[in-house]
Amino acid sequence: MSVRPHPLSLVIAALLATTACHRSDEAATTAPTAAPAPATTVGAVPTQAQADPQMQAVLDQLAKLGGKPVETLTAVEARKQPSPADAVKALLESQGKPTTPEAVAKVENRTFPGPGGAVPIRIYTPEGKGPMPVVLYIHGGGWVIADLDTYDASPRAIANAAKAIVVSTHYRQGPEHLFPAAHDDTLAAYEWLLKNAAKLGGDPKRIALVGESAGGNMAADIAIAARDKGLQAPLHQVLVYPVADKAMDSPSYLENANAKPLNKPMMEWFAKNYLGDPAKAADPRISLVDQPNLAGLPPATIILAQIDPLRSGGEKLAEKLQAAGVPVTVQRYDGVAHEFFGMGAVVDKAKQAQQLAGAELRKAFEAGAPASAATSMPAPATTVAPAKSN
């Protein structure tokens, strides 16, 4: 992976290098991502970047499945619409390739007792001897749609790449269960995992978080809640295009207002169905960049897609975390869209992102100790260059 430091980042690095006191395994962490590639403009309005051929093939297949705009549907109707995962399967079929999921040693469906009743979880165990490290994975879907089946590919890939047991959790969804129901359920999943990791063949001292989209938002909130409640801290948090900012007028929202598979009208619909009251978008559990205190959190890996209204929010969160002394690694993948992470079967950049997540998790598990407020200081600020289009 090439490294292209931002000039400002180099200045910050020089200023902070003499005071950084991270463990040697944190010395290579990176800070806020490079600025997005310049967008073309029509007048003053930036236009959406072009998808690379592999990503475009998935988007074309998704369009062929004939789904209706989510924002025109009820939540019940929206949950029945074809998903990007369906598009990947259809694309594989059209190419004459097998559609069997990535293999792991064992998959088990269970439930745990959540605040509002039993919550479905799916446990993925890779090949190898235990006790293994453990990852709590939280799927996306705007807190309204999707489930463990929709997001089956990502936890499989993480289990193999991180060499860890992955517990994928569901949660109550809006509008039937409004904010903070989903947040409460996922925090409860983490607390349950702390108590039960050993029973799953895992190492209860080596637990990390991974979340996609709305799941990335909730993974970050769990890390904050663990700090504030005095729970065992996760060793690492991988936030994949997380919902991180209430603002919907950012550069990435302007560029990708009509993007697929996620756009501004859909985000407004998700907010309406989960939050109920639009004013609740300002709650720092939703707008992570407005958290008053981000210090003392575990190191973070933030994975972003260029063609995604959430990209700017993820970049801003990275800046806020790094300013608070949290080691942050950021990688933006150009030419791909929101939801690309689980598309490793057909999109090469998804495989790259999965391998990055796995490598960062393995590094954290090997280090075996979470960052703390007492030891956390700003990391040297270098920047990972965005992965370019094919």
N, C-alpha and C positions, 0 to 999 in steps of 0.2 A: 504494500500500500504506500503510495507516495505521500510525502508530507509537504504542505505548502503553507508556511506560517503567514499569518496576517501581520502586516507591519506593526499595528498597534499591539498585537499579542506579543511580539518580540520585545517591545518596550516594557510591557507589563512583566514579561518573563525576567528581564534583566533586573527590574526593581525587586522582584519577589524571590529570586533565586537564592539570595543570601539568607533569607529568613525561613525558607521552606524547611519543614522538619518532618515530612512524611517518611514512612518506612520506604525502603528501597523499592519495594514492589509497587509503590504508588508513584514513583518518580516519573514514569512515562505517561501518566494520565494527562488528558487534554482538556482544554477549556472551551469557551464558546465556539461554535462552528464558524467556518468561513462564510462570508456573505454569499447568498444565492447567486448563481450565474445571472448576469444582467438579462432581464426580460425584455422582449421586444415590446414596443408600445404602439397603440393606435391613439393618437392625440396624447392625453395624459394618463390613459388607462393601461396598465401592464396586461399583457396577454399570457395565456397559459402556455407553459413549456410543452414541447412535443414529447410524447412517450416514445421510449425506445421500441424496437420491433417486437421484442418478447412481451413487454408490458402491453403494447397495443393489441397484440393477438388475444390476450386475456380480455381486454376491454371490448374488443370486437365480439368475442364470444359471449360476453355478458350481455351485450346489446341484443344478440341473436336470441337470447333466452326470453326476451320480451317482457321483462319486469316493468312495472309502472313506477313513476316517481314516488318515492317513499313519502315525501311531504304532502302528497294528495290522498294518503291512505290513513286508516285507523291503525293503531298499533297491532291489533290482531291480524289485519290484512297484511301489514308490512312484514310481519314475521313469516308469512308464507311466500314472500317474494324470492326469486332466485338470488343467490348470494355470489360473491366473488369465488368462494370455494366451489360452488356449482359450476362456475365458468371454467375454472381450472380443470375440473373433472371432464367437462364437455370438450375442452380443448385437447386433453390427452386422448380421449376417445376418437376425436377427429384425426389425430395424428397416428392412430393405431398403436398407441402406447398403453401399458397397463395402468389402471387407476387404483391399484392397491396402495394403501397408505404406507408411509415409511415404517419399517419394522422396528419394534422394540421387544424386549424380552417378555414383558407382561403388561397387560392393561386390565384395570379393575374399576368397576363402577360402584360407588358407595354414596353415602350421605353423611353429613355431620349435623348436629343440632344447632341451628342458627337462631338469631333473635326472634325470627318470625316463623320458625318451624324448620323441618328438615331441608337441608341445602344439598343438591347433587354435587358430587365431586368425581373426578376421574383421575386415577393414579397410574402414571406411566413409569415403568421401571426398566432401565436399560440393561444390557448385558454387563456382567461384572459382579464382584463380590462386595458385600456390605460390611459395615454400615456405610452407605453412600450419602453425600450431601443431598440436600432437598431444596427444591424450588417451588414456591407457590406461584402459579401462573393464573392471571386474570384476563379473561377474554374481553373483546370489544363489543360494539353494537350500540353505542350511544346510551347505555343504561336502559335501553328499550327493546332491542331486537337481538337475535343471535343466541347461541347456546353452546354447550360442550361439543356438539357434533359439528357445528359451523366452524368452530376453531379447534379442530382436531389435529391439523397438520403442524401448527406451531409448537405445541407441547411435545409432540413426538420428536421434532427436530432438536428442541432444546435438551430433551433427555439424553439424546445421543451426543450432541455437541458439547454439553456441559458435564457429561458422565454423572448425571444426577437423577434422583427420583423427582418426577414432576407431578405435583398435585394441582390439577386444573379445577378451579372452582366456578360454579355458577353463582347467581345472586338474584334476589328479587328485583323486578324491573318495573319501570313506569309504563303507563300512567296508573296501573293498578296499585303500585307501591311507590310513592313519591320519595324524593330525596329527604333524608339520607339513607333510605332502606338498603340500597345496593352497597353503599359505603360501610354501613354497619355490618352487613353480611360478610363482606370481604375481610374486614378487620377481625371478625369472629373466626373466619377461616384461618387467619394467621395465628390467632391465639390457640385455636384447636390444634394446629400443626405443631406449635411449640410443645404441646403436651403429648402429642401422639406420633411424632416423627420416628421415634425409636421403634414403635410397634409396626411401622411400615417398612422397617429395614433401613431407616435413615439415621443420620447423625444429627441429633437435636441441637448441636452446637454449630452446625454448618447449614444455615438456612438463608436463602436469598429470595428476591422478588423479581418477577417478570410480568409486565402488563402491556397490552396493546390498546391504543386509542383510549376509550373510556377506562379500560383496564389499566392502562399506564397511569392515568390520573389516580385511580384508586391504589395502585401499588405505591406511588409516591406518598399518598395520604397515610398508608399503613406505616411507612418508614417514619413519618412525622409523629403519628400516634404512638408508635413504639417508644420513641424518645420521650414524649410528653407523659406517657403512662408508666414509664419505667420498665417496659417489657424488654426482653432480649432483643437487641438490634439485629436486623438482617445484615448479612455481610456485604451485600451488594444489591443494587436496584437497577434493572434494565427496563427503561421506559421507551417503548416503541411508539413513535408519533403520538405522544400523550396529549389529551385535552389539558391545557395548562393555562389558558388565558381567556377571560370573558370577552375580550375585544374581538369584534368581527369586522374590523376595518383595517387589519394589518396588511402588510404587503402580500403575504401568502393568501389571505382571504380575497384580496382584490384580484390577484393573478388567477386564482382557482375557484372563483365564485360559482362556476358552472361545471366544475370538473366531475369526473366519474372515477371511482365509485362513491366519493364523498364530496359534497359541495356545501355552499352557505345555506341554501334553503333546507337541506337535510339537517344541518347543525341546529338551525333555528327550531326545526320540528322536534329534534331530540331534546333540546332544552325545554320546550313547552311540555313535552310528555313526561319528562323526569322531574323537572323542577317545579312545574305548575306555575309558580310566580316567577316571572322573568327577573325580578330583583334578586332572586336567590343565586343568580349566576355570579354575583359579586362575592359569594361566600368563598373564603380562601381554600376550602376543600374542593371547590370547582375551579376557581381561578388561582391556581397554585402560585403564579407569579406575584400574587398579592398576599402570600403568607408573610406574617410579620417577622418570622424567625425561621431561617433555613439552615442555621448552623448546627453542627454536631450530627449531621445525617450521614448514612453510609455512602461510600463512593457510588457514582451513578454512570451508567452508559445510556446515552440518549441516541436513538436511531430514528432518522427522519427521512421522509420522501419529498422530493422536489415538487411533485404535482399533488399538493395536499394543502387545504386551507389551514391545517393545524401546524404547519411547519414553523411559522414565525413564533408561535407560542412556545414551541419546543426550544427554539433558539434562545428566546428570552429567558425561559426557565434555566437553561444551561448557564447563562450569564449570571443569573441571580444565585444559583447554587455555588458557582465558582467564587463569586464575590463574598459568599458566606463561609468560604474555606472548605467547601466540599470538593473532593477530586472528581472531575467530570471528563468523560470521554464522549465526544460527539462525532457521529458520522452521518452525513447527508448523502443519499443515493440519488443521483440525477437520472432523469428519464423514466422514473417509476412513480406510481401513485400510491395513495393511501391504501392499506390492506396488502401491500406487496409482500410483507414479511413472511406470510405463510405459503407463498407460491413457489417454494423451492423446486417443485417438480417441473416447472416450466419457465421460471425466471431466474437467471443466473445471479442477479444482484440479491435476490432473496436468500440464496444459498450463502452468499458472502456475508449478508447481515446476520444470518443464523450462526455462522462460524465466528463472527465477531462477538456476538452475545455469548456463545459458548466459551470462547477464549477468556473473556473478561470474567465470567462466572468461575471458571476453573482457577484463574489467578486469585480471585477472592477466596475461594475455598482452600487453596493451598496456603494462603496467608493466615486464614483462620481466626482473624480478630477484626471486629468492626471498628470503623472510625468513631471517635468520641469527641465531644465538645472540648475536652481538655487538651487533645492532641491535634485537632484539626486546624490547619492553617492553609492559606491559599497555595495551590499547587502551581508549579511553573506553567506558564500559559503558552502552550503551543497549540496548533490547530491542525486537525486532520482534513486533508483536502477532500472535497466531495468525489464520490465515485462517479465517473463519467458515463454517458450513454454509450451503448454499443455502436 
